[in-house]
Amino acid sequence: MPLSSQDKLALALTSAGSMRNLAKLVGVTHQKIGRWLREGQPDGAKQIPAEATAAINVAFAFHKDITRQQAKVDRIPYDPKAPVFFERPTLRNGKPGERLAAENTQYIKRELRDQIFTTLHQTAQVININVRSIINLKSYLGAKPSITATDLESKFKQASLTDEIGRKTLFGAFAARESKKPGSGFEAPVYTPSTQFGIDPRTGRFVNVNESLKNINDRLQQRHSPHATVFADQFLIQTLPGQYENQSKPKRQTAAQKRTKLIRR
């Protein structure tokens, strides 16, 4: 599918790291970038002006370059038709893990997200995908607006949740915010259940990609969307075990180093 200017901005945000950084690349204010990313939405731009196309294309070219470089580092395929900046978080032992994360994905439209996941599926290197949203815990758990933090914690512990994140971890994110600023921490990250992509390690056959996409999209629409304060803002992919460690690895740079270099170019 051809990429619109909004698509290019949404993809470029995954490497830029913030609207302010992306605004520097495009040469406009971050407020304008925010409106353009929400193109077509009630609070966004009705249409990105044609005169902005050239600057957006330059920023997108930088994004493609840094994404291609990172893909080489992490030994994952690079898709020039829908480049997403994935990075492999380092584990506590200092070694790279088998998961990769793409941040700031909330402006990527469903059709483009499906295309990205379908491409990952075809590589046979990705075995599971999760999508994160930031949700309002009160709404998610069906609690009354007046519920206290203590009562919400009790309700949370009793809830039957099937989302891909432990209860302790999920409520811990809420509790940490609530302790710093009471009344503001009723938000927490929730992931869709781990959805199988690529080759099923048990059978050696490709799973049905349409079924996998349906599982993710149904969960996002039914459980995340009604309660999300930020919708689908991270893609988390699980790669085949040992695939990265068994190859020679280029020298790594941090995401901040890459973004700084990109913005200065």
N, C-alpha and C positions, 0 to 999 in steps of 0.2 A: 504494500500500500504506500502511495506517495506521502511524504511527511509534510505537514503544514508548518507554518512558522511557529504555531503554538506547540506542536509536537517537538520541534527542534529545541525550543526553549525548555520544555519539560524534560527532555533527555539531557540537555546541557546542564541543568540544575543538579543532576546526580553527580557530576564531577566538580562543578563550581563550589558546591557545599552550602551556598546561601544565595539569597536573592541579591544581596549587596555585591558579592563577588561576580555574579552573573551580570549585574547591571554595569560593573566596570568594564567587562568584556564587550558589552553591547554599546556602551557609551550613553546610557540613559540613567534615570533615577531608579532606585529599587522599587519605588511605588509604582512606576510605570511597568516594570517587569512583573510585579504582582498582578496588575490589571491584565496584562497580556497573557499571563499564565492561566488566568480565569476567563479567557476569551469565551464568549457565549453564555456565561453564567450571569445571573441577575446583578451581581456586584462586580463584574469584570468588564473587559472591553468587548464591545459588540463585534469588532473586527480589527485585527492588528493592521495598522496602516501600511500600505505598499512600500512607502519610503523607508520603512524599518527593515525590509527584507535583506538588504545587502549586509547591514551590521549583524543581523541575526545569523546569517550564513557564515560570516567570519567567525563569530563566537562558536557556532556549531562545528566548524572545521577544527578549531582548537580542541573542542570537546572530543571529537572523533580521534584526534591525534593522541591525546592523553589516555583515552579509553583503550585504544589499540595497544599502546605501550603497556598498560596495566594488565591487559589480557595476556600478553606475552609473559609477564612476570608470574601470573597465577595459572598459566597453562590452561586457559579456557579459550574457546573459539571467540573470535571477534566478528560481529555482524555489522557491516557498514550500513545496512538498510535500517537498522534500529539499534544503534550503539547505546548500551547502558553501562555506566561506570560501576563495576563490581570490585570489591576489595576483600581480601581474605584476612579477617581479624586474627591477631596473634593470640595464642592460648596463654594461660598463666605460666606455663613452662618456657615461654619465649618462642615456641615453635609455631609455624602457621597451621591453622586448623583445616578441616575438610569442608567448612562452610564458607560461603561468600555472601556478602551483604551489599545491596544497592540502597543508598539512603536518598531521602527527599524525592520519592517516586509518586507523591500524591497528585501530581498534575498530569501524570501519564494516563491517557484515556484507556478505557477497557479494551477497545479493539487493538490498540497498539500493545497493551500489556499481554493480550492473548498471543499476538504475533511474536513478542519477545520470548514468551514461555514455550511456544511451539518450536522456535528455533533451538532453544536450549534442549528441548526434548529430542530433537533430531541429532544432536551431537553425541548422544549416548554417554555423556560424561556426568550428567546431572541425574540424581536418583530421587530427590525430594525437593519440593518447593513449599515455602510458607509465605504468607503475606501478612504484614502487621498493620494494625490501625490503633490510634489512640482513642480510647473509648471513655465515656462517662460511666463510672462504676454504678452510680445510683440508678441510672436509666437501664444499664445492662443487667443489673440484678433485680430490676423491678421494685426498687425500694422507694419509699416515700421521700419527697424532697426535704422534709424536716428531719430525717434520720441522722443520728449522731455518728461520729467516726467509730466509736466503740461498737455500736449496734450494727453498723455497716460491716465491720470486720467479722462480727459473729455471723451475720447473714452470708457473707462471702464464704466463710469456712464451711457452711452448711450447704452451699449451692452445689448443684451437679453440673460441672463445667466440662466440656469436651474440647475446648480450645487448646492449642498446642503451647501451653506454658503452665508451669506448676503454680498452684495456688499461693504458695509461700512467695514465689518470685513476683507474681502479679500483684498481690497485696502489698508486698514490700515496696514496690514502686509507688503505690498510693500512699503508704504510711510515711515514706521518706519526704514526700512533698507536703503532706499534711502536717508533719512535725515542724517544718520550716515556716509554713504560712497556713495556719488553721483555716479550713473552709475552702482552700484552693486545690487540694490534692485529690479531688474525686475523679481523677483521670488516671488511666493506666494503660500500658501496652498490651494488646491481645493479638495473638497470631491465629491464623486459620490452621486447622489440623494439618499435620504433615501429609502432603499429597504426592503420590508417587508419579514420577516422570521417567522418561528414558527407558532403560532396560530393567526389567524385574530381575534382581539378582537370584531369585529362587528358581525362575524358569528359563532365564537367558533370553526372553522375548521382550519386544517393545510393549509397553502398556498402551492402552487406548488414550491418545492425547486429548481427544474431545471429551472423554469422560473425566479426565483429570482437570481440564479447564472448567468443566461444569461444576465439579466439586468445589473448586476454589471460588468461582463466581457466585454460586448459590450461597456459600457461607458468608462471603463478603456482603451480599445484598440482604440476606436474612438476619444475620447476627451482628455484623459490624455497622453497616450503613445507618440503621435506625438510632445508634447510640454513639457514633463516631464524632469526635471533635476534629480529628485529622484522619482522613480515610486513605487506607492503603499506602502508607508513607515509607514502607520498607519491603524489599524483596529479599528473602533469605533462601539460598539454595544450598543443598547438600550434594557434594561431589562424591565420586567413587572413592572408597577408602584406599589410602596409600598412593593414589595417583600422582599427587603433587610431590610427596616426599621421595619417590623413586626416580625423579628426574633432577638434573642439575638445575640450580635455581639462579637466575640473574640477581644482581644486587637490588635490594628493595629500597624504595623511598617511602616516606610517610605520605599520607594523603595531603597533609598541609604543605609539605615541600612541593608536591606536584602542582597543587593549586596555585601556590605562590609563584612558581615558575611560569605557569600558564598565564596568570594575570599580568605578569611583567612583560610578556612577549609583545 
